[in-house]
Amino acid sequence: MKGNVELRCVELGEYIIANKSTVRESAKKFGISKSTVHKDVTVRLKRINPVLCAQVRQVLNINKEERHIRGGIATRNKYLMLAKKK
């Protein structure tokens, strides 16, 4: 996935929109770092395809608004698992 940067940016953007995925999930799927995904979909994609970039930005904003909820759920599950082991 390291070859054509423009193609990677577009594919990342389309994947994020189609799956409503986070930067972390996208990085894992494509085998690249979170920093690269973030730079691809915020900086590079803006030059390549501004419309797609705006759509990706909407998904990322929703993810940002919901991240505290996901973190709380993860913490809850962690302590539930610890309680079951006792």
Secondary structure, 3 states (H helix, E strand, C coil): CCCCHHHHHHHHHHHHHHHCCCHHHHHHHHCCCHHHHHHHHHHHHHHHCHHHHHHHHHHHHHHHHHHHHHHHHHHHHHHHHHHHHC
